[in-house]
């Protein structure tokens, strides 16, 4: 009888411990475990969108619009990856980042909030074709998603699916320009950190700090639908 967490060597029939690469009895190489094409995981989704970009794009030169999107995309990817997340996909002038896949951290929700703050703040480095300052808003949601392991994000295909992504998008849509709406993670410490990192010599009307709105865990279905 094979005990829990163990398997049997195909060469000699001996019981092998879970995780072993070679049989401890005969030394034969054990078969590699088959990777699941998809699995359910708890993932934190960050949805960030540029405010008023569509209206601006209708009036701007297409090359200027493309340059803006490229600059925002490069900045967003750098920020999300800096905090341990991955870019799931770009949707026009919006970016979807995920934390908890493929690398898991105990503080993934906090990492996502920090990334959202930096994304909203980092727009000071970009400029619109009309000279007006960029603004963004973001939503952060933690929930169970279906993660596909056989999808290549480099091809532009999304690799997660589930209601948590839709809810993150709704949270973002409910946010005021320059704000981050988040569920389940208290963000006072992040706000203090953002203020501490701000340039002390910058005029008060130039330093744009994000507003953090933290909702109770478990957004009501009636609100999120």
N, C-alpha and C positions, 0 to 999 in steps of 0.2 A: 504493500500500500504506500502510495506516495504522499508524504506529508505536505501541508499547505506551504506555498512559496517555493516548492521544489519541482523539478521535472526529471525526465528519465533520459539517459544517454542512448542514442540510437545505435551505437556500436556494441556496447556491452550490457545495456539494460540497467546500469547502476543509477541510483538516485543522485541527482546533482542539485546543489544549492541554487537558489534564485540569484541571477546575475553572473553566474560563473560562465567563463568563455571556453574552458576546457574541462573535460571529465576528470574528477579527482581520482577515479579508479583506473582508467585505461589511458588517459591523456588525450583522447580524441577531441577534436575541435567541435564544440557544440553549435547547433544552428542558431543564427542570429534571430532575435525576436522580430516578428513582423510588425512594422510601424503602421499604426492606424491612419487611414487617409483623412479622417476627421474625428474630432472629439469635442465634448462640451467642456468649457473652461470659464472660470470667472475672470472677466477682462474689464479693465477700465478704458472707456472710450472718450477721446477728446475730439470735439467737433468745433472747428474755428472757421469763421467766415469774415471776409472783408465787407464792411458796411458801405452801401451805395456804389459798389463797383460796377454793377450791371448798368446803372444809369450813366455812369461816367464812361463806360466802354462804348455806349451808343454814340457818344460825341467825339471820342478820341480816335486817333489814328490806330489802325490795327497793329502796327509794329510797336507802338507805345504800349498798347494793352498787353501784347505778348511779353514785352520786356518787364512790365510790372508783375505779371503772373510768374514769370521765371524767377524774378528776384524774391517774391513772396514765397514761392515754392522752395527755393534754396534755403531761405531763412527758416521756414517752418520745419523742414527736414532736419536742419542742424540743431534746432532747439529741441525737437521731440527726441532725437537720438541722444542728445546731451543728457537728457534726464532718463535715459534707459528705455524709451519707447520705440515704436516702429511706425513708419508711415504706412497706413493701410491703403489709402488711395487719395487722389486729388479729384475734386468735383468742381470744375470751373474755378471760381475764386475761393473755394473752401478746401480745407484739408481735414482728413480723418486720421487721427493717430490712436494707436492702441498700446496699452501698458499691461503686461502680464502674459504676452505672447510675442515671440517665442521664448523670451527670457522672463522669468518670474522673480519679482522682488516683493518682500513683505509690505513695503510701503508704496506699491504701485499707484493707489489712489492719490496719495500725496504728491508723488512724482508728476502725475498728470496735471494736478492743480498748479504746481510750480511751472510746468511747461506752458500751461494756458496763460499764466501771468506774464511770462517772458514773451509769449507770442503777441499779446496785446500791447505790451510795452515796446517790443522791438520794432514796431512800425515807425518809430521815430527815425529809423535808419533808411526808410524807403520814402519815395516821393511820387505823387501822382502827376500825370502829364499836365494837369491844369494848375499845379503848384499847391493845391490844397493838401492838408495832412491826411494820411490814411487813418482809418479807424477800423477796429475789429471787435468782435464779441465771440465768446466761446461758451460751450456747454460741456460738462464733464459728468459722465454717468458710469457707475459700476454695476455689472450684471452678468448673467450667464449668456455666453455666445457659443455658436457652433464654429469651431476653428478648422479650416481646411489646410492640411499639411502638404497637399499635392498641387498647390497653386503657386505660381511664381509672381510675386508682387511687382517685379521689375517689368512685367508685361502689361501692367496697368490693371490687373485683375484683383478684385477684393478677395481676402482670405478669411473674413469673419462674417457671420450673419446672425441676426437676432434682434429682438425688440429694443435691447439696450442701445443699439446704434441709432434707431429712430428716436428714442427718448433723448439721447444726447443732442440730436439735431433740433428737437423741439425746445430743449433747454436753451440752446444757443439762440434760437429764433425769439425766445421770450426775453433775452437779455438786452439791456440798453447798450448803445455803442460804448465801447471801452470797458464792458463788464464781463465777468466770468460767473456763470451760474453752475453750481456744483451740488451734488447730492452726497450726503453721508460723511464728508470730510471737513472738519473745522479748519478754517483757513486764516484765523487771526494771526498766527505765527508767520504765515506766508506774506500777509500784508505788511507786517512789521519788517520782514526781511526785504521786501520790495522797496519800502520807504528808506531803509538803511542803505540800500544799494544805489539810490537815486543820487544824481550829481548835486552836492550841496550848494554849488555855485550857480546852478541853473535857476533862471527866474521862475517864480511860483506858477506863472501862467504857461510855462513851457513844459514843466514836469507833469506828465499825464499818468497818474497811477490808476490801476484797474480797480473797479468796485467788485468785491466778492460777495455773492449771494449764496448762502449755504442752506439748502433745503433739508428737511428730515429724510432719513433713509426710507426708501419705498415710496416713490412718487405715486399718488393716487391714479388709478387707471382712468378715472373720469377726466382728470386734468391732462394726462399724457396722451390721450387718444385724439 
